């Protein structure tokens, strides 16, 4: 097969060349282009080859074009040189319009491309896998909560069942998070390096047969075969071993039972690409935990895994989706019958146990499901908002440019008349105007790229990205967009004045009659209204975003979340944590110390429960295990019953419910007091627990969610399935008298660190503050608010630049009218009022249009919050007054300048 058939050159470029280049040159030129294209693909890659193909094509169009855009009457460069001279002279002569045009368009282009960078990054996740078009994640309903919601978590047996029953899958592989494991490496004769590893996953040995992560050392075929082997990224290897060869070295891993196990490094990978929804530092084979897997892999309710399938080439996905629905009813019943004493139909209670096939490239950017355990997820709402803002701001800048370009051309009628008298044809005049317009757009684009480079570090910080402009600009689609934008905007902005002026008779242009043709205000005023409608809408929406964030951060969550220091990794100490707790309780820096297996707003455990009524339904209730001191630390308000009291021997088997749980169980009425009632775990032996207290509802998860049913279990309760296991914390409420400044706080933290080190120096010290954890639940919205404020400011600047330019044009057009009014006795303030009133009317119309639009979009955005800040009318009033004031200030200079000009100077030609 010839090389020309191996790679397809851009069809659009070839089409343009065939249309514009004479046939006599086509065969030779395209032969050379194709040969260079093939060579560049093999040496520099396809992206580079496509970019250079386009550049070479445009170069040939300029040199060999059969149309006369780039030619002169004498086939030389004199005409282009003259066009540059004329453009430069006009730019210098009308400096104000030149600066406004370049500034407005540059800001708009920079803002749009900056947002384009962000959007492109968000929608291009997981595109580096060689077999990515055939990889699907298998999702299922949230069987532990709302069956209507889709979950990325499945049981271990889903992969085994699909492999057994469905031949359409070439491979099936599983991932399980092992977060929170402590690992250490003891250097010979030197220090011990220890870390808690959160991005540590167990995977099946065929993981690299499905996913394409780049190996630096080791083999993807053998790296995950042996138990207790380990693959790590370059960054992780350097963290433990520095620049030594890690292959064959061992890292000791502390399992959940407290025992240490050596894992040998069998492979080193490139750092995981940023645009991957699976982010890891270490991978270990699933068979490293063989005992647990052999005893539990039959469970369909152990939803700690994600399952991925590589389908056979040519597979009909719609047909495959229908086929896999037969798997849960066939394989899940042994789980429901053994664990829950329920048939499959009783367990599902009429809810279909559906398996979903989600394409790999759609996982990150999908709201279905909203999160998973193995990496980041995108927010389509935020991307959509930013995308719309980018388009609107670009529209604002284009409107500005076209408005000002048209207005500026009105003063060039005499120039056009003289050039026509001297023999210039209509064609050359049209080319001149379009050339100048395109030139402005090209220069603005260059300025915009420089502005992006300046803003990118700030933008990356607030969006938590690592965006690179050059990588973005190398994309063929982006190159085509920028080139199309330059041509389209340049031609549109230059075509109307070019065609209008070039068609006029020289006698009319020399008499100056033609400028009146540009005084038609309808379109121009409509564009001004559109500009300020967009800007005012953005101002109102940006304010309510900030107001909601502030409202959420100050919301009463049911307890005082400030000044609570939380120490992590307490599970590593085991049952000896009481020794540490006792020591911390004696520290005067703390008023309360409590232990819990979970802390707000990250309490995610739960189970299925039912009352002792034979007719009761099984319900899902979240739970958290704590000691009695943790409830006192939070200061939860009891509305019935009491706290745990270990002087009562049976209290460790008691439970405390929140109001929402009581309501769900039907015990809300006075004649059905929950105190003394029994709640049963709807599985196994159905252990029952007595309700000893009811606390007022409090937010144990994000304030974006409504408060859900919660059960508090004592951590010494040995009848619960996870007794003695799970991630646990010690929390301390800081004493304001003992910790009054940052130095005191740092001293206290060091004391806690030392106390843990005295017990076990291998435990990594990690802490957090509860109020900061709550703020992190709406950090995305906080970042969005900051960036949105910046974009809103840019939109307002662009709108005001346009208004300033149009005010200058209007003042110039009405200067004689204002002079006559002044001669007839008009005062300066009356002239200022007359001049500004026409613009303030436009802003008033914009306010009337923008207010309902802003209200609609704000209300739509607030739907994601369970607790919403009120939409208050005064915000719209302030926005209207602010916009009007800003508009008046913007045109004040022009109006005062026009009002104070001497009528003798303005009327001397009449």
C-alpha positions in Angstrom: 0.0 0.0 0.0 1.4 3.4 -0.9 2.1 6.0 1.8 -0.5 8.3 0.3 -3.2 5.8 1.2 -2.0 5.3 4.7 -2.8 8.7 6.0 -5.6 11.0 5.0 -4.7 14.7 4.7 -7.2 17.3 5.9 -10.0 17.3 3.3 -11.0 20.9 3.9 -7.5 22.1 3.2 -7.4 20.1 -0.1 -10.8 21.4 -1.1 -9.7 25.0 -0.5 -6.6 24.5 -2.5 -8.5 22.9 -5.4 -10.9 25.8 -5.5 -8.3 28.6 -5.3 -5.1 27.2 -7.0 -4.8 26.8 -10.8 -5.1 23.2 -12.0 -1.6 23.4 -13.6 0.0 23.6 -10.1 -2.3 21.2 -8.2 -0.7 17.8 -9.0 2.9 18.9 -8.2 2.0 20.9 -5.1 -0.1 18.2 -3.5 2.5 15.5 -4.2 5.0 17.5 -2.2 2.5 18.3 0.5 1.5 14.6 0.9 5.2 13.5 1.0 6.0 16.0 3.7 2.8 15.1 5.6 3.8 11.4 5.7 7.3 12.2 6.8 6.1 14.4 9.6 3.7 11.8 10.9 6.4 9.3 11.2 8.9 11.7 12.9 6.9 14.2 14.8 3.4 12.7 15.2 0.0 13.3 13.6 -0.9 16.6 15.5 2.3 18.3 14.3 1.8 17.0 10.8 -1.7 18.3 10.6 -0.7 21.7 11.9 2.2 22.0 9.4 -0.1 20.8 6.5 -2.5 23.6 7.2 0.3 26.2 7.4 1.8 25.0 4.2 -1.6 25.0 2.5 -2.2 28.7 3.5 1.3 29.6 2.3 0.5 28.1 -1.1 -2.8 29.8 -1.2 -1.1 33.2 -0.8 1.6 32.4 -3.4 -0.4 30.5 -6.0 -4.0 31.6 -5.6 -5.9 32.1 -8.8 -8.2 34.7 -7.3 -7.1 38.3 -6.8 -7.3 38.8 -3.1 -3.5 38.6 -2.6 -2.6 40.0 -6.1 -2.1 43.5 -7.4 -2.6 44.8 -10.9 1.1 44.3 -11.5 1.5 40.9 -9.8 3.7 42.3 -7.0 3.6 43.3 -3.4 2.9 47.0 -3.9 -0.8 46.7 -3.2 -0.3 44.8 0.1 2.3 47.3 1.2 -0.1 50.2 0.4 -2.9 48.5 2.3 -0.6 48.2 5.4 0.3 51.9 5.1 -3.3 53.0 4.8 -4.3 50.7 7.7 -1.5 52.1 9.9 -2.3 55.7 9.1 -6.0 55.2 9.9 -5.1 53.5 13.1 -2.8 56.3 14.2 -5.3 59.0 13.1 -8.1 57.4 15.2 -6.1 56.2 18.2 -9.0 56.0 20.5 -11.0 53.7 18.3 -7.9 51.6 17.6 -7.2 51.0 21.3 -10.8 50.3 22.1 -11.1 47.8 19.2 -7.9 46.0 20.1 -8.5 46.0 23.8 -12.1 44.8 23.7 -11.5 42.0 21.1 -8.3 40.9 22.9 -10.1 40.5 26.3 -13.0 38.7 24.7 -10.7 36.3 22.7 -8.5 35.7 25.8 -11.5 34.9 28.0 -13.1 32.6 25.4 -9.9 30.7 24.8 -9.2 30.4 28.5 -12.6 28.9 29.0 -12.1 26.8 25.9 -8.9 25.4 27.5 -10.9 24.4 30.6 -13.8 22.9 28.7 -11.5 21.0 26.4 -9.6 19.6 29.4 -12.9 18.5 31.0 -14.3 16.7 28.0 -11.1 14.9 26.9 -10.6 12.5 29.8 -9.5 8.9 29.2 -8.6 9.3 25.6 -5.1 7.9 25.8 -6.1 4.2 26.2 -5.4 2.2 23.0 -8.6 0.2 23.3 -10.6 3.0 24.9 -13.4 2.8 22.4 -14.1 -0.8 23.5 -13.9 -0.2 27.3 -17.1 0.0 29.3 -17.6 0.3 33.1 -20.4 -1.9 34.4 -22.6 0.1 36.8 -25.7 -1.0 38.8 -28.3 0.6 41.0 -27.4 1.9 44.4 -28.6 -1.2 46.3 -27.7 0.2 49.7 -29.8 3.4 49.2 -31.8 4.8 46.4 -32.4 2.1 43.7 -33.3 4.9 41.3 -29.7 6.2 41.4 -26.9 4.6 39.4 -23.7 3.5 41.2 -20.2 2.8 40.0 -19.7 0.3 42.8 -20.4 -3.4 42.2 -19.7 -6.7 44.1 -16.7 -8.8 43.2 -18.9 -11.5 41.6 -20.3 -9.3 38.8 -17.1 -9.7 36.8 -17.0 -13.5 37.5 -20.6 -13.9 36.4 -20.2 -11.9 33.2 -17.1 -13.8 32.3 -19.0 -17.1 32.8 -22.1 -16.2 30.9 -21.3 -13.4 28.4 -18.7 -14.3 25.6 -19.0 -10.7 24.2 -16.4 -9.5 26.7 -12.8 -10.0 25.6 -11.6 -9.1 29.2 -13.2 -8.3 32.5 -11.2 -6.6 35.2 -11.9 -5.2 38.7 -10.5 -2.4 40.9 -10.8 -2.2 44.6 -9.5 0.7 46.8 -7.2 -0.2 49.7 -7.0 3.4 50.9 -5.6 4.1 54.3 -2.9 1.5 54.4 0.4 2.4 56.1 3.6 1.5 54.2 7.2 1.8 55.2 10.6 1.3 53.6 13.6 0.7 55.9 16.8 1.9 54.3 19.8 -0.1 55.3 21.6 1.6 58.2 19.5 4.7 57.6 16.0 6.1 58.4 12.6 4.5 57.9 10.4 6.1 55.4 6.6 5.8 56.1 3.5 7.0 54.4 -0.2 6.4 54.5 -1.3 5.5 50.9 -4.8 6.6 49.9 -4.3 5.9 46.1 -3.4 2.3 46.6 -5.7 -0.1 44.6 -6.0 -3.9 44.2 -6.6 -4.9 40.6 -6.9 -8.1 38.6 -3.8 -9.4 36.9 -5.3 -8.5 33.4 -5.7 -4.9 34.3 -3.0 -3.8 31.8 -4.7 -5.9 29.1 -7.6 -3.5 29.3 -5.9 -0.1 30.2 -2.9 1.5 28.5 -0.7 2.9 31.3 2.9 3.4 30.1 5.5 1.1 31.7 9.0 2.4 32.4 10.3 -0.7 34.1 8.8 -4.2 34.2 6.4 -6.0 32.0 2.6 -5.4 31.9 2.1 -9.1 31.1 3.8 -10.3 34.3 3.9 -7.4 36.8 0.6 -8.4 38.6 0.8 -12.2 38.5 2.6 -12.9 41.8 0.8 -12.2 45.1 2.4 -9.5 47.2 3.9 -7.8 44.2 3.5 -4.1 43.5 3.5 -1.6 40.6 4.0 2.1 41.4 4.4 5.4 39.5 7.7 7.2 39.0 6.7 9.8 41.5 5.9 7.2 44.2 9.1 5.3 43.5 11.1 8.5 44.0 9.2 9.2 47.3 10.4 5.9 48.8 13.7 5.1 47.0 14.9 8.4 45.7 16.7 7.8 42.4 17.7 4.2 43.2 16.4 1.4 41.0 13.1 0.2 42.8 12.7 -3.1 41.0 13.1 -6.0 43.4 13.0 -3.8 46.5 10.4 -4.5 49.2 7.9 -2.2 50.9 6.3 -3.3 54.2 2.5 -2.9 54.2 0.4 -2.9 57.3 -2.8 -4.7 56.7 -6.1 -3.9 58.5 -5.5 -6.7 61.1 -2.3 -4.9 62.2 0.1 -7.4 60.6 3.0 -6.3 58.4 3.6 -7.9 54.9 6.4 -7.3 52.5 5.4 -6.3 48.9 8.1 -6.5 46.1 8.2 -3.8 43.4 7.6 -5.5 40.1 7.0 -2.5 37.8 7.3 1.2 37.5 4.8 3.3 35.4 4.8 6.8 34.1 2.9 9.1 36.4 -0.8 8.7 35.7 -2.0 11.3 33.2 -4.0 14.1 34.7 -6.9 13.4 32.3 -7.6 9.9 33.7 -10.6 9.2 35.9 -8.5 6.4 37.5 -5.8 8.0 39.6 -3.4 5.8 41.6 0.1 5.7 43.1 0.3 2.0 43.6 -1.3 -1.2 42.3 -1.2 -4.6 43.9 -2.7 -7.9 42.6 -6.1 -8.8 43.8 -4.7 -12.2 44.8 -2.6 -10.6 47.4 -5.7 -10.7 49.5 -6.6 -14.3 48.5 -8.1 -15.4 51.7 -10.6 -12.6 51.8 -11.4 -12.9 48.1 -12.0 -16.6 48.3 -14.3 -16.3 51.3 -16.2 -13.2 50.0 -16.0 -13.0 46.2 -19.4 -14.7 45.9 -21.1 -11.7 47.5 -23.1 -9.4 45.3 -23.6 -6.9 48.1 -19.9 -6.3 48.9 -19.9 -3.2 46.7 -16.3 -2.1 47.1 -15.3 -2.8 43.5 -15.6 -1.2 40.1 -15.9 -3.6 37.2 -14.6 -2.8 33.6 -15.2 -4.8 30.5 -13.3 -4.8 27.2 -15.9 -5.9 24.6 -15.1 -7.8 21.4 -14.6 -5.7 18.3 -17.8 -5.1 16.4 -20.0 -5.8 19.5 -23.6 -4.4 19.4 -23.7 -2.6 22.7 -27.4 -2.2 22.7 -27.9 -6.0 22.3 -25.2 -6.7 24.9 -26.9 -4.4 27.4 -30.1 -6.4 27.0 -28.2 -9.7 27.3 -26.4 -8.9 30.6 -29.7 -8.1 32.4 -30.2 -11.9 32.9 -27.1 -12.1 35.1 -28.2 -10.5 38.5 -31.4 -12.7 38.8 -29.3 -15.8 38.1 -26.3 -15.1 40.3 -27.4 -12.7 43.1 -30.1 -14.9 44.9 -27.6 -16.9 47.0 -26.3 -13.6 48.5 -29.7 -12.2 49.4 -30.9 -15.5 50.8 -27.8 -16.2 52.9 -27.1 -12.7 54.2 -30.6 -11.1 54.3 -32.9 -14.2 54.6 -34.7 -12.8 51.6 -35.4 -14.1 48.1 -34.0 -12.0 45.3 -37.5 -10.6 44.6 -38.0 -9.7 48.3 -34.6 -8.0 48.4 -35.1 -5.9 45.3 -38.8 -5.2 46.3 -39.8 -4.6 42.7 -36.7 -2.5 41.9 -35.0 -3.9 38.7 -31.3 -4.8 39.4 -30.1 -3.4 36.1 -26.6 -3.5 34.8 -25.5 -0.5 32.8 -22.6 -0.2 30.3 -21.0 3.2 30.5 -18.4 4.1 27.8 -15.0 4.8 29.2 -14.7 8.3 27.6 -18.0 9.3 29.1 -17.3 8.3 32.7 -15.5 11.5 34.0 -18.0 13.9 32.5 -21.2 12.1 33.3 -23.5 13.0 36.2 -24.6 9.3 36.2 -23.3 8.2 38.6 -22.0 11.4 40.3 -18.9 9.9 41.9 -16.7 6.8 42.3 -13.8 5.7 44.5 -10.9 5.8 42.1 -10.4 9.3 40.9 -12.0 12.6 40.0 -15.4 13.2 38.4 -16.4 16.2 36.3 -19.2 18.6 36.9 -21.2 19.1 33.7 -23.1 22.0 35.2 -20.0 24.0 35.9 -18.5 23.2 32.5 -21.9 24.2 30.9 -22.0 27.5 32.8 -18.4 28.4 31.9 -19.0 27.4 28.3 -22.0 29.7 28.0 -20.1 32.5 29.7 -17.2 32.1 27.2 -19.6 32.2 24.2 -21.4 35.3 25.6 -18.2 37.2 26.3 -16.9 36.4 22.8 -20.2 37.6 21.5 -19.8 40.8 23.5 -16.4 41.5 22.1 -17.4 40.7 18.5 -20.4 43.0 18.8 -18.1 45.7 20.1 -15.7 45.3 17.3 -18.4 45.3 14.6 -20.1 48.3 16.2 -16.9 50.4 16.5 -15.6 49.3 13.1 -18.8 50.4 11.4 -18.9 53.7 13.4 -15.3 54.4 12.6 -15.8 53.9 8.9 -18.3 56.7 8.8 -15.5 59.2 9.0 -13.7 57.8 6.0 -16.2 58.8 3.3 -14.1 61.7 2.0 -11.1 59.3 1.8 -13.2 56.9 -0.2 -14.3 59.7 -2.5 -10.8 60.9 -3.2 -9.6 57.4 -3.9 -12.4 56.8 -6.3 -11.7 60.1 -8.2 -8.1 59.0 -8.4 -9.1 55.8 -10.1 -9.5 53.2 -7.3 -12.1 50.6 -8.2 -14.8 49.1 -6.0 -12.9 45.8 -5.7 -9.7 47.5 -4.2 -11.8 49.5 -1.8 -13.6 46.4 -0.5 -10.3 44.6 -0.1 -8.8 47.5 1.8 -11.7 47.6 4.4 -11.7 43.8 4.8 -7.9 43.7 5.0 -7.9 46.3 7.8 -10.6 44.5 9.7 -8.9 41.1 9.4 -5.6 42.7 10.5 -7.2 44.1 13.6 -8.6 40.6 14.5 -5.1 39.0 13.9 -3.4 41.5 16.2 -6.1 41.1 18.8 -5.7 37.3 18.7 -1.9 37.6 19.2 -2.5 39.9 22.2 -5.1 37.5 23.5 -2.7 34.6 23.5 -0.2 36.7 25.4 -2.9 37.6 27.9 -3.8 33.9 28.4 -0.1 33.1 29.2 -0.2 35.8 31.9 -3.6 34.6 33.4 -3.0 30.8 33.1 -1.1 30.3 36.4 -3.9 32.1 38.3 -6.6 30.2 36.4 -4.9 26.8 37.0 -4.8 27.6 40.8 -8.5 28.3 41.1 -9.7 25.5 38.8 -7.2 23.0 40.2 -5.9 22.2 36.7 -2.6 22.0 34.9 -3.5 23.6 31.6 -0.9 24.3 29.0 -1.7 26.8 26.2 0.7 25.3 23.6 -0.7 21.8 23.9 -4.2 23.3 23.4 -3.2 25.3 20.3 -1.7 22.2 18.7 -5.1 20.6 18.3 -6.2 20.8 14.6 -9.8 21.7 15.7 -8.5 24.7 17.7 -6.3 25.9 14.9 -9.3 25.7 12.5 -11.5 27.6 15.0 -9.0 30.4 15.5 -8.4 30.8 11.7 -12.1 30.7 11.0 -12.8 33.2 13.7 -10.2 35.6 12.3 -11.6 35.4 8.8 -15.3 35.4 9.8 -15.2 38.3 12.2 -12.8 40.3 10.0 -15.0 39.9 6.9 -18.3 40.6 8.8 -16.9 43.7 10.5 -15.4 45.0 7.3 -17.9 44.0 4.7 -20.8 46.4 5.5 -18.7 49.7 5.5 -16.7 48.3 2.6 -19.7 47.6 0.4 -21.6 50.7 1.4 -18.8 53.2 0.9 -17.4 51.6 -2.2 -20.9 51.7 -3.9 -21.4 55.4 -3.3 -20.9 58.1 -5.9 -17.7 60.2 -5.4 -19.6 63.5 -5.4 -21.7 62.3 -2.4 -18.7 61.1 -0.5 -16.7 64.3 -1.0 -19.7 66.4 0.2 -19.8 64.3 3.4 -23.4 63.2 2.8 -22.6 59.6 3.2 -21.8 59.7 6.9 -25.5 60.1 7.6 -26.0 56.6 6.3 -24.1 55.4 9.4 -26.3 57.3 11.8 -29.0 54.6 11.7 -29.3 53.7 15.4 -31.7 50.8 15.3 -29.1 47.9 14.9 -26.4 49.7 16.9 -28.7 50.4 19.9 -30.0 46.8 19.8 -26.5 45.5 20.0 -25.8 47.8 23.0 -28.9 46.5 24.7 -27.8 42.9 24.1 -24.3 43.7 25.5 -25.6 45.1 28.8 -28.3 42.4 29.1 -25.6 39.8 29.1 -23.4 41.8 31.5 -26.1 42.6 34.0 -27.4 39.0 33.9 -23.8 37.8 34.7 -23.5 40.3 37.6 -26.7 39.2 39.2 -25.9 35.5 38.8 -22.4 35.9 40.1 -23.7 37.7 43.2 -26.1 34.9 44.0 -23.4 32.2 43.5 -21.3 34.1 46.2 -24.4 34.5 48.4 -25.2 30.8 48.3 -21.6 29.8 49.1 -21.6 32.2 52.0 -25.0 31.0 53.1 -23.9 27.3 53.0 -20.7 28.0 55.0 -22.7 29.8 57.8 -25.6 27.4 57.9 -26.5 26.0 61.3 -25.5 22.3 61.0 -26.9 21.3 64.4 -23.6 21.6 66.4 -20.6 23.9 66.6 -18.2 22.6 63.9 -15.4 25.2 64.6 -12.4 24.5 66.7 -12.6 20.7 66.3 -9.2 19.1 65.6 -9.5 15.6 64.1 -6.6 13.0 64.2 -6.7 10.4 61.5 -5.3 6.8 61.3 -6.4 5.9 64.8 -7.4 2.5 63.5 -3.6 1.8 63.1 -3.3 1.9 66.9 -6.1 -0.6 67.3 -7.7 -1.1 70.7 -4.9 0.7 72.4 -6.3 4.0 71.2 -7.9 4.4 74.7 -4.4 5.0 76.1 -3.9 7.8 73.6 -7.3 9.2 74.4 -6.7 9.2 78.1 -3.4 11.1 77.6 -5.1 13.7 75.4 -7.9 14.2 77.9 -5.4 15.4 80.4 -4.2 18.1 78.1 -5.7 21.5 79.1 -5.8 22.6 75.5 -8.8 20.3 74.9 -12.3 20.6 76.5 -13.6 17.3 75.0 -12.0 14.3 73.4 -14.1 11.6 71.6 -13.6 8.6 69.3 -15.6 7.9 66.2 -15.5 5.6 63.1 -16.3 8.5 60.7 -16.6 12.3 61.1 -19.0 14.8 59.5 -19.4 15.6 56.7 -18.0 12.2 55.6 -20.2 9.7 57.3 -21.1 7.2 54.5 -21.6 3.8 56.4 -25.0 2.3 56.6 -27.1 -0.8 56.7 -30.5 -2.2 56.2 -32.8 -2.2 59.2 -36.4 -3.0 60.2 -38.5 -2.7 63.3 -39.6 -5.7 65.4 -43.1 -5.3 63.8 -43.6 -8.4 61.5 -45.2 -6.2 58.9 -42.4 -3.6 58.9 -40.5 -2.8 55.7 -36.7 -3.0 55.4 -35.2 0.5 55.2 -31.6 1.8 54.7 -30.2 4.0 57.5 -26.8 5.6 57.7 -24.8 4.8 60.8 -21.7 5.9 62.7 -19.9 4.2 65.6 -18.8 6.6 68.4 -18.1 6.6 72.1 -20.3 8.6 74.5 -17.7 11.4 74.6 -18.0 12.1 70.9 -21.6 13.0 71.3 -20.8 15.4 74.1 -18.0 16.9 71.9 -20.4 17.7 69.1 -22.9 18.9 71.7 -25.8 17.2 70.0 -29.2 18.1 71.4 -31.3 15.3 72.8 -35.0 15.6 72.3 -35.8 12.3 73.9 -33.9 9.7 75.9 -30.2 10.1 76.8 -26.6 9.5 75.8 -24.7 6.2 76.2 -23.8 5.4 79.8 -21.3 2.6 80.2 -22.2 2.2 83.9 -25.2 0.4 82.4 -23.9 -2.8 81.1 -26.4 -3.1 78.2 -25.9 0.5 76.9 -23.1 -0.5 74.5 -25.9 -2.4 72.6 -28.2 0.7 72.7 -28.6 3.0 69.7 -29.4 6.7 69.3 -31.5 7.9 66.3 -31.9 11.3 64.7 -35.3 12.8 64.1 -35.3 11.8 60.4 -34.8 8.1 61.3 -37.6 8.2 63.8 -39.9 9.8 61.2 -38.9 7.1 58.6 -39.6 4.3 61.0 -43.1 5.7 61.8 -42.4 6.6 65.5 -42.9 10.3 65.3 -46.2 10.6 67.0 -46.5 10.9 70.8 -48.2 7.6 71.3 -45.3 5.9 69.4 -42.3 7.0 71.4 -39.2 5.4 70.0 -37.5 5.1 73.4 -37.3 1.4 74.4 -38.3 0.2 70.9 -36.1 -2.3 69.1 -34.5 -2.0 65.7 -33.2 -5.1 63.9 -30.4 -5.5 61.4 -32.1 -7.0 58.3 -29.4 -9.6 57.7 -27.8 -12.6 59.3 -29.2 -13.4 62.8 -31.2 -10.1 62.8 -29.6 -8.8 66.0 -31.8 -6.2 67.7 -30.8 -3.0 69.4 -32.8 -0.9 71.8 -33.4 2.8 71.1 -32.1 4.8 74.2 -32.1 8.3 72.7 -33.2 10.6 69.9 -31.1 13.6 68.9 -32.1 16.7 66.9 -31.3 16.4 63.2 -27.8 17.6 62.3 -25.8 17.6 59.0 -23.5 14.6 59.0 -22.9 15.1 55.2 -22.7 18.0 52.9 -25.1 20.9 53.4 -25.9 20.5 49.8 -27.9 17.4 50.8 -31.0 17.1 52.9 -30.5 15.5 56.3 -31.0 11.7 56.0 -31.8 9.1 58.7 -28.9 8.3 61.0 -28.2 5.8 63.7 -25.4 6.2 66.3 -24.0 3.0 67.5 -21.5 2.6 70.4 -18.1 1.7 69.2 -17.9 -1.2 71.8 -20.9 -2.9 70.2 -19.5 -6.3 69.2 -22.7 -7.4 67.5 -22.2 -5.2 64.4 -20.4 -6.7 61.4 -17.5 -4.3 61.3 -16.7 -4.3 65.0 -13.1 -3.3 65.7 -12.4 -2.4 62.0 -12.8 0.6 59.8 -11.2 4.0 59.6 -11.4 5.8 63.0 -10.6 9.2 64.4 -9.9 11.0 67.7 -11.5 14.4 67.8 -10.7 17.2 70.2 -12.5 20.4 70.9 -9.9 23.1 71.4 -10.1 25.2 74.6 -10.1 28.9 73.5 -8.3 29.8 76.7 -5.4 27.5 76.0 -5.3 27.9 72.2 -5.6 31.6 71.4 -3.3 32.0 68.4 -1.5 30.1 65.6 1.6 29.5 67.7 -0.5 27.8 70.4 -2.2 25.7 67.8 1.0 24.5 66.3 2.4 23.6 69.7 -0.7 21.5 70.5 -0.5 19.7 67.2 3.1 18.8 67.9 2.1 17.5 71.3 -0.5 15.2 69.7 2.0 14.1 67.1 4.5 13.3 69.8 1.9 11.3 71.8 1.1 9.1 68.8 4.8 8.6 68.0 5.4 7.4 71.5 2.8 4.6 71.0 3.8 3.7 67.4 6.3 5.8 65.4 5.4 4.0 62.1 1.9 5.6 62.1 1.8 8.6 59.7 0.5 11.7 61.5 -2.5 13.3 59.7 -5.0 15.8 61.0 -7.8 18.0 59.8 -10.3 20.5 61.1 -14.0 19.8 60.8 -15.0 23.3 59.6 -12.5 23.0 56.8 -13.9 19.6 55.8 -17.3 21.1 55.5 -16.1 23.9 53.3 -14.4 21.3 51.0 -17.8 19.9 50.2 -18.6 23.0 48.2 -15.1 23.9 47.1 -16.1 23.4 43.5 -18.7 26.1 43.9 -16.2 28.4 45.6 -13.8 28.1 42.8 -16.5 28.6 40.3 -17.6 31.7 42.1 -14.1 33.3 42.0 -13.6 32.5 38.3 -17.2 33.6 37.5 -16.5 37.0 39.2 -13.5 37.5 37.0 -15.4 36.6 33.8 -18.2 38.9 34.8 -15.8 41.7 35.3 -14.3 41.1 31.9 -17.8 41.1 30.4 -18.6 44.5 32.0 -15.2 45.9 30.9 -15.9 44.9 27.3 -19.4 46.4 27.4 -18.1 49.7 28.9 -15.4 49.9 26.3 -18.0 49.6 23.6 -20.2 52.1 25.2 -17.3 54.5 25.5 -16.4 54.2 21.9 -20.0 54.6 20.7 -20.4 57.7 23.0 -17.3 59.2 21.3 -18.8 58.4 17.9 -22.1 59.9 18.9 -20.4 63.1 20.2 -18.6 63.5 17.0 -21.7 63.1 14.9 -23.8 65.5 17.0 -21.1 68.1 17.7 -22.8 70.7 15.4 -26.2 70.0 16.9 -24.9 70.5 20.4 -23.1 73.8 19.2 -26.4 75.2 17.9 -28.2 74.2 21.1 -25.5 76.0 23.1 -25.8 79.2 20.9 -29.6 79.1 21.5 -29.0 79.2 25.3 -28.8 75.5 26.4 -26.8 75.1 29.6 -23.9 72.6 29.8 -25.7 70.3 32.3 -28.7 70.2 29.9 -26.5 69.1 27.1 -24.9 66.5 29.3 -28.3 65.2 30.3 -29.5 65.2 26.6 -26.4 63.3 25.5 -26.4 60.7 28.3 -30.2 60.1 28.3 -30.2 58.1 25.1 -27.6 55.7 26.5 -29.2 55.4 29.9 -32.5 54.5 28.3 -30.7 51.6 26.6 -29.3 50.4 29.9 -32.7 50.6 31.5 -34.1 48.3 28.7 -31.2 45.9 29.4 -32.1 45.8 33.1 -35.7 44.9 32.3 -34.6 42.1 30.0 -31.8 40.8 32.2 -33.6 40.6 35.5 -36.0 37.7 34.6 -33.3 35.9 32.8 -30.9 36.1 35.8 -33.7 35.0 38.1 -34.5 32.0 36.0 -30.9 30.8 35.7 -30.2 31.5 39.4 -33.2 29.5 40.5 -32.1 26.7 38.1 -28.6 26.6 39.7 -29.9 26.6 43.2 -31.9 23.4 42.6 -28.7 21.4 43.5 -28.8 22.8 47.0 -31.0 21.4 49.8 -30.7 24.7 51.7 -31.0 27.7 49.4 -30.2 31.4 50.0 -33.3 33.5 49.2 -33.5 35.3 45.9 -34.0 38.9 47.0 -35.3 41.7 44.9 -32.9 44.3 46.2 -30.1 42.5 44.4 -31.7 43.3 41.1 -32.3 46.9 42.1 -28.6 47.3 43.1 -27.5 45.7 39.9 -29.6 48.0 37.9 -28.4 51.1 39.7 -24.8 49.9 39.4 -25.1 49.3 35.7 -26.7 52.7 35.1 -24.0 54.4 37.2 -21.2 52.6 35.4 -22.7 53.6 32.1 -23.1 57.2 33.1 -19.5 57.3 34.3 -18.3 55.6 31.1 -19.9 58.3 28.9 -19.4 61.2 31.3 -16.1 62.2 29.7 -17.4 62.3 26.2 -20.6 64.2 27.2 -18.8 66.8 29.3 -16.2 67.2 26.5 -18.9 67.8 23.9 -20.9 70.1 26.2 -18.0 72.4 26.9 -16.7 72.8 23.4 -16.8 76.4 21.9 -19.7 76.7 19.4 -17.5 78.9 17.3 -15.1 76.0 16.6 -17.9 73.5 15.9 -20.0 75.8 13.6 -17.2 77.7 11.7 -17.8 75.6 8.6 -21.5 76.4 8.4 
